[in-house]
């Protein structure tokens, strides 16, 4: 009866037109998807990613890269800051136990500096490489370019690359120096470092 009444007076047709308009409005809603920050940084100047408790720092393949690992207070909370080329990447201390700088196969000039007690592993490329150790354990591998190693206050393993290598020992640290390449210079030799 209602459908007969509705057809007689055109009510059903009006309802159907209203529903069609609403359906079209829902389908034609434009949207914009934003880029994720880590993808943008990977394009502009390297990237920092977390794999388990390993923070992996991948520098840009050319140009100049600086990575500094430090402890910071962010809004009253202790954080680990892995700063790559001026961009902070914050992690809680529980999230990170090791930092790895993956500079091999690059031709950029690279600086890696560990200002923490975290374990670090860093690889240099074919540019000018500068490594600075922290207060626990650092393992540094020079590349085929010019390599400068500044040992930290903890235990530092420094392996020269095939280029020119300068090893600066720490007065309070200890470690291993493995020399190779054309020219090798050791500064501040104090007997705390084994030289091979």
Helices and strands as residue ranges (DSSP letters): H 2-9, H 11-27, H 37-45, E 47-51, E 54-58, E 64-74, E 77-84, E 90-92, E 98-102, E 109-114, E 119-123, E 129-132, E 137-141, E 147-150, E 155-159, E 165-168, E 174-178, E 184-187, E 193-195
